[in-house]
Amino acid sequence: MLQHFLEQNRAQLIERCRSKVALMRASRPDASELDQGIPLFLSQLVDTLRARKVADGPPAGSEARNGPRDLPGEIASSATKHGYEMLLRGFSIEEVVREYGDLCQAITGLAAESRVQFSSDEFNILNRCLDVAIADAVSEFQRQRERRTSTDERRAETERLGSLMHELRGFLGTATLAFAALKSGAIGPAGATSAVLERSLGGMREMIDRTFAQVRLDAGTAPRLERIELRRFIADVHVAASLSAHSYRCSLEVCAVDGGLEVEADAQLLHSAVSNLLNNAFKFTRPHGHVQLRAHGVGERVLIEVRDECGGLPEGKAEHLFASFNQQGADRSGLGLGLSIARRAAETMGGSVRASDVPGTGCVFTIDLPRPFEAIALDHAAEVAHARP
């Protein structure tokens, strides 16, 4: 009965399924999708029913209870192809499953309207065929989606490495030419050529440090937390940052840090985060502008602030700054990774990085980290003692 019902109502069943698919997508499926999807499955289902001679009565034993032992390989093969086609057309995995469910509903609904009844064995074969089709379509959909994701990730990684090599080669080429000019003795060590060499070497150092930090972050390596005295840490940062500030023709002010102020952090990641914020500030601060670095404690937090004079940000752009490969301003040099790495490094250590706009002047980037518990307890005890009469 089911075989003849499907043969007689094939066009109507396909139309009902088409209307459901049209609801999932604004445009109706094209002819190729109709050929390889539900219509082909219906034809294969009819062939299966005909081959098993269900209309004449199922064989006895377990096969009668469970349906055919060996479903045609064509069902699995066509479902696999259909799952891939659904992925290419932008359908979700839920929609792939729903499509076959819609066919089952269309069959049972039309049968009820026509007052046609099927045997339990016919329903069993229908369900078995649907199970095979759904399983193979979903498996292929998922496999191809993972394959495509992996390919996209490899392409993005290749592009990133290509950009990195391009930048490093540019710095190295400039440094080589500047060094050759200085080596000739025709140019003094304090002139513009020396500044070019210094800037190129500084650029390479920044890129290597940034890339090393990113490798650690991408690898998911747990941070090596240690107690860091901020006065000494900021002093070390000051030495290296002063050279970068000079190459960008900026002045750097480092505010005094309270003695005893500590933070529990990964020294390498924290240094990378602060250095990236400073380099970003130097890069976008106007020539002969001013950059300030300040570290202080506020309650249970330690704040490291970098204030620049970039002129301010357009409204709503502060959060957008932290996107990887995002570059702001007319100077498009660099990979646009510094701020993203700074935020990821801080978050790895249990903190955060935020940006605030100073309209018409510049920006303030703040690394916010938790203070060690013992330091908080000591401060609280000191406050209590100070409050006693």
Protein Blocks (a to p, Z undefined) as FASTA:
>chain_A
ZZmmmmmmmmmmmmmmmmmmmmmpmbdcdfklmmmmmmmmmmmmmmmmmmnommnopaeh
jklmnopfbdcfklmmmmmmmmmmmmmnopafklmmmmmmmmmmmmmmmmmmnopacdfk
lmmmmmmmmmmmmmmmmmmmmmmmmmmmmmmmmmmmmmmmmmmmmmmmmmmmmmmmmmmm
mmnopacfklmklmmmmmmmmmmmmmmmmmmmmmmmmnopacddddddfklmmmmmmmmm
mmmmmmnopacddddddehiacdddfklmmmmmmmmmmmmmmmpcehiacddddddehja
ccddddddehpaaehilmmmmpghiaedjblghjhlmmmmmmmmmmmnopacdddddehi
accddddddddfklmmmmmmmmmmmmpZZ
